[in-house]
């Protein structure tokens, strides 16, 4: 077992996950760069530096998750931070299709149930599966932290406000998957509140990444800030919260 704290960031070969991994390395972590494609993970890890290690991890594949957990146990003996970042926004959005056009194709009345299942398989069930597999390793750490990367569009309170800018984009696909992730985050926090393991959800904001076809308005550096902050929480930090770097606490 090594002395440096160990963090796992899922979906870390690009976008916000990649930036979170870079930032955690700067804070003294050994960071496991979770990537469905191992070669892309290796490329990302090399770019980040020697304290980043590629880890093949497909969060929709039970065998891949179990193999990743076993590797972490053998090589590190514990896990200090889990960042559930891996997510997809869609599987059917065509090249050149705007977010508005996609939103119109995914109303409750016309959305493909296969599309809903595919996105939820990653964003909801995948995050829960990784949590279950990594929890024994997190329990071995002195002060483990779990951060689930959610989205402000998953807030039911904000979406129910007729003046909310992204209200018209709410659908059973990506937005509702983040609502479900928020609920699971709260369930995790309640389960672990007597252990000292803190579990929080964060919104990175509308960040320019492949997830939204680079239509976002914030940088990945800005998008990673809150996840990193919550990963570094001290013993007096909160658990069971939903926050954004500049907006503060968000309503569920």
C-alpha positions as CSV (number, residue, x, y, z in Angstrom):
1,X,0.0,0.0,0.0
2,X,1.4,3.4,-1.0
3,X,1.3,6.6,1.1
4,X,-0.1,8.9,-1.6
5,X,-3.9,9.1,-1.7
6,X,-5.5,7.2,-4.6
7,X,-8.3,8.6,-6.7
8,X,-10.3,7.0,-9.5
9,X,-12.0,9.2,-12.1
10,X,-14.3,7.4,-14.5
11,X,-14.5,8.6,-18.0
12,X,-11.2,10.5,-17.5
13,X,-9.7,10.1,-21.0
14,X,-11.3,13.4,-22.1
15,X,-13.3,16.4,-21.2
16,X,-14.1,17.2,-17.6
17,X,-12.9,13.9,-16.3
18,X,-9.5,14.5,-17.9
19,X,-9.3,17.9,-16.2
20,X,-10.4,16.5,-12.8
21,X,-7.6,13.9,-13.1
22,X,-5.0,16.6,-13.9
23,X,-6.1,18.7,-11.0
24,X,-6.1,15.8,-8.5
25,X,-2.5,14.9,-9.6
26,X,-1.5,18.5,-8.8
27,X,-3.0,18.0,-5.4
28,X,-0.8,15.0,-4.7
29,X,-2.9,12.1,-5.7
30,X,-2.1,9.1,-7.7
31,X,-5.0,9.2,-10.2
32,X,-6.4,6.2,-12.0
33,X,-7.6,7.3,-15.4
34,X,-10.7,5.3,-15.9
35,X,-11.4,4.7,-19.6
36,X,-13.6,2.3,-21.6
37,X,-10.9,2.3,-24.3
38,X,-7.6,1.4,-22.6
39,X,-5.4,2.9,-25.3
40,X,-7.2,6.3,-25.0
41,X,-6.7,6.0,-21.2
42,X,-3.0,5.4,-21.7
43,X,-2.7,8.4,-24.0
44,X,-4.5,10.6,-21.4
45,X,-2.4,9.3,-18.5
46,X,0.8,9.9,-20.4
47,X,-0.3,13.5,-21.0
48,X,-1.2,14.1,-17.4
49,X,2.1,12.7,-16.1
50,X,3.7,9.9,-14.1
51,X,1.2,10.0,-11.3
52,X,-1.7,9.2,-13.6
53,X,-2.3,5.5,-14.4
54,X,-4.6,4.2,-17.1
55,X,-7.3,1.8,-15.9
56,X,-9.6,0.0,-18.3
57,X,-13.1,0.6,-17.0
58,X,-16.4,0.2,-18.9
59,X,-19.0,1.2,-16.3
60,X,-21.7,-0.7,-18.2
61,X,-19.7,-4.0,-18.0
62,X,-19.8,-5.9,-14.8
63,X,-16.6,-7.9,-15.6
64,X,-14.7,-4.7,-16.4
65,X,-15.8,-3.1,-13.1
66,X,-14.8,-6.1,-11.1
67,X,-11.4,-6.4,-12.8
68,X,-10.8,-2.7,-12.1
69,X,-11.6,-3.1,-8.4
70,X,-9.4,-6.2,-8.2
71,X,-6.5,-4.3,-9.8
72,X,-6.9,-1.4,-7.4
73,X,-6.9,-3.7,-4.4
74,X,-3.8,-5.6,-5.5
75,X,-1.8,-2.5,-6.5
76,X,-2.9,0.1,-4.0
77,X,-4.9,-1.6,-1.2
78,X,-7.4,1.2,-0.9
79,X,-9.2,4.0,-2.7
80,X,-9.4,7.5,-1.2
81,X,-11.6,9.2,-3.8
82,X,-14.1,8.0,-6.3
83,X,-15.3,10.5,-9.0
84,X,-18.2,9.1,-10.9
85,X,-17.8,11.2,-13.9
86,X,-18.4,8.9,-16.9
87,X,-21.6,9.8,-18.7
88,X,-23.3,10.0,-22.1
89,X,-25.9,12.5,-23.2
90,X,-27.4,10.5,-26.1
91,X,-26.9,7.7,-28.6
92,X,-29.0,9.0,-31.5
93,X,-28.1,12.6,-31.8
94,X,-27.0,13.0,-35.4
95,X,-23.9,15.1,-36.5
96,X,-24.9,18.7,-36.9
97,X,-28.1,18.3,-34.9
98,X,-28.5,21.1,-32.3
99,X,-29.5,20.4,-28.7
100,X,-32.8,22.0,-29.4
101,X,-33.5,19.6,-32.3
102,X,-32.5,16.7,-30.2
103,X,-34.7,17.9,-27.3
104,X,-37.7,17.9,-29.7
105,X,-37.0,14.3,-30.6
106,X,-36.9,13.2,-27.0
107,X,-40.1,14.4,-25.5
108,X,-42.0,11.9,-23.3
109,X,-44.5,11.3,-26.1
110,X,-42.0,10.4,-28.8
111,X,-38.7,9.4,-27.1
112,X,-37.2,6.0,-27.9
113,X,-37.2,3.8,-24.9
114,X,-34.0,2.2,-26.1
115,X,-32.4,5.7,-26.0
116,X,-33.6,6.2,-22.4
117,X,-32.3,2.8,-21.4
118,X,-28.9,3.3,-23.0
119,X,-28.3,6.7,-21.3
120,X,-29.6,5.5,-18.0
121,X,-27.4,2.4,-18.2
122,X,-24.3,4.6,-18.1
123,X,-25.4,7.6,-16.1
124,X,-27.4,5.9,-13.4
125,X,-26.8,2.1,-13.2
126,X,-23.2,2.5,-14.2
127,X,-22.5,4.9,-11.4
128,X,-24.2,2.7,-8.9
129,X,-22.4,-0.4,-10.1
130,X,-19.0,1.3,-9.7
131,X,-20.0,2.5,-6.2
132,X,-20.9,-1.0,-5.1
133,X,-17.6,-2.4,-6.5
134,X,-15.4,0.3,-5.1
135,X,-17.0,0.7,-1.7
136,X,-15.0,-2.0,0.1
137,X,-11.8,-0.2,-1.1
138,X,-13.2,3.2,0.0
139,X,-13.8,1.8,3.4
140,X,-10.1,1.0,3.7
141,X,-9.2,4.7,3.3
142,X,-9.0,6.9,6.4
143,X,-11.3,9.6,4.9
144,X,-12.8,8.6,1.6
145,X,-14.8,10.9,-0.6
146,X,-17.3,10.1,-3.4
147,X,-18.3,12.7,-5.9
148,X,-21.0,12.1,-8.5
149,X,-20.8,14.5,-11.4
150,X,-24.4,15.4,-12.1
151,X,-25.9,18.4,-14.0
152,X,-28.0,21.4,-13.1
153,X,-30.6,20.3,-15.6
154,X,-31.3,17.4,-13.3
155,X,-32.7,19.7,-10.7
156,X,-36.5,19.2,-10.4
157,X,-36.9,22.4,-8.4
158,X,-35.2,24.5,-11.0
159,X,-36.9,22.8,-13.9
160,X,-40.3,23.3,-12.4
161,X,-39.7,27.1,-12.5
162,X,-41.2,28.5,-15.8
163,X,-38.4,31.0,-16.0
164,X,-35.6,28.5,-15.9
165,X,-33.5,28.8,-19.1
166,X,-33.2,25.1,-19.8
167,X,-36.7,24.1,-18.8
168,X,-37.7,23.2,-22.4
169,X,-34.7,20.8,-22.6
170,X,-35.9,18.6,-19.8
171,X,-36.5,15.0,-21.1
172,X,-36.6,11.4,-19.9
173,X,-33.1,10.9,-21.4
174,X,-30.1,12.9,-20.1
175,X,-31.8,15.4,-17.7
176,X,-33.9,12.8,-16.0
177,X,-30.9,10.5,-15.7
178,X,-29.1,13.2,-13.7
179,X,-32.2,13.6,-11.5
180,X,-32.0,9.9,-10.8
181,X,-28.3,10.2,-10.1
182,X,-29.0,12.9,-7.6
183,X,-31.4,10.6,-5.8
184,X,-28.9,7.8,-5.7
185,X,-26.3,10.3,-4.4
186,X,-28.5,11.1,-1.5
187,X,-29.2,7.4,-0.9
188,X,-25.4,6.8,-0.8
189,X,-24.8,9.7,1.6
190,X,-27.5,8.4,3.9
191,X,-26.0,4.9,3.9
192,X,-22.6,6.2,4.7
193,X,-23.2,9.2,6.9
194,X,-22.1,7.3,10.0
195,X,-18.8,6.2,8.4
196,X,-17.1,9.5,7.7
197,X,-17.2,8.8,3.9
198,X,-18.7,11.9,2.3
199,X,-20.9,11.6,-0.8
200,X,-21.9,14.7,-2.8
201,X,-23.2,15.5,-6.3
202,X,-21.8,18.4,-8.3
203,X,-22.8,20.3,-11.4
204,X,-20.0,21.3,-13.7
205,X,-22.1,23.8,-15.5
206,X,-22.7,24.0,-19.2
207,X,-19.2,23.0,-20.2
208,X,-17.7,22.8,-23.7
209,X,-17.2,19.0,-24.1
210,X,-17.9,16.2,-26.5
211,X,-20.9,15.4,-24.3
212,X,-22.9,18.4,-25.7
213,X,-21.2,18.7,-29.0
214,X,-19.0,21.5,-27.7
215,X,-22.0,23.8,-27.4
216,X,-21.2,24.6,-23.8
217,X,-20.1,28.1,-22.6
218,X,-17.8,27.2,-19.8
219,X,-14.2,25.7,-19.9
220,X,-13.3,22.3,-18.7
221,X,-11.1,24.0,-16.1
222,X,-14.2,25.7,-14.7
223,X,-16.3,22.5,-15.0
224,X,-13.8,20.5,-13.0
225,X,-13.5,23.0,-10.1
226,X,-16.4,21.8,-7.9
227,X,-15.7,18.1,-8.3
228,X,-12.1,18.7,-7.2
229,X,-13.2,20.8,-4.3
230,X,-15.6,18.2,-3.0
231,X,-12.9,15.5,-3.4
232,X,-10.7,17.4,-1.1
233,X,-13.2,18.0,1.6
234,X,-12.0,18.0,5.2
235,X,-13.6,16.2,8.1
236,X,-16.0,19.1,8.7
237,X,-17.2,19.2,5.1
238,X,-20.8,18.4,4.1
239,X,-22.3,15.2,2.7
240,X,-25.4,14.7,0.7
241,X,-25.3,18.0,-1.1
242,X,-25.6,19.2,-4.7
243,X,-23.4,22.1,-5.6
244,X,-21.9,24.3,-8.3
245,X,-18.6,26.2,-8.2
246,X,-20.1,29.6,-8.5
247,X,-23.8,29.1,-7.8
248,X,-23.2,27.3,-4.5
249,X,-25.8,24.8,-3.2
250,X,-28.3,23.8,-5.9
251,X,-31.9,22.6,-5.1
252,X,-32.7,19.0,-5.7
